[in-house]
Amino acid sequence: MKRSPEFGFGWVRIAELEFSFGHTRAARESVEKALAYTPRNAQAHALQGFLLAAENHSHEAITAFTEAICIDP
């Protein structure tokens, strides 16, 4: 992310990769950056839902999934 550090879609992709390797802390940090730069990014909200679900925060996860669906049905 050297060339475009504020590219939210790139941060979502990094978060997905980190999550796939089981690096939940790094994934959470990346998805938070993604949402800061692109708050209406449905993919970021969905990934946030998966991260919350992995941490057993089911109510917050449902809220994140609902937001993702509202943004991109």
Secondary structure as the mmCIF struct_conf table of DSSP 4:
data_model
#
loop_
_struct_conf.conf_type_id
_struct_conf.id
_struct_conf.beg_label_comp_id
_struct_conf.beg_label_asym_id
_struct_conf.beg_label_seq_id
_struct_conf.end_label_comp_id
_struct_conf.end_label_asym_id
_struct_conf.end_label_seq_id
BEND BEND1 ARG A 3 ARG A 3
TURN_TY1_P TURN_TY1_P1 PRO A 5 GLU A 6
HELX_RH_AL_P HELX_RH_AL_P1 GLY A 8 SER A 20
TURN_TY1_P TURN_TY1_P2 PHE A 21 GLY A 22
HELX_RH_AL_P HELX_RH_AL_P2 THR A 24 TYR A 37
TURN_TY1_P TURN_TY1_P3 PRO A 39 ARG A 40
HELX_RH_AL_P HELX_RH_AL_P3 ALA A 42 ALA A 54
TURN_TY1_P TURN_TY1_P4 GLU A 55 ASN A 56
HELX_RH_AL_P HELX_RH_AL_P4 SER A 58 ILE A 71
#
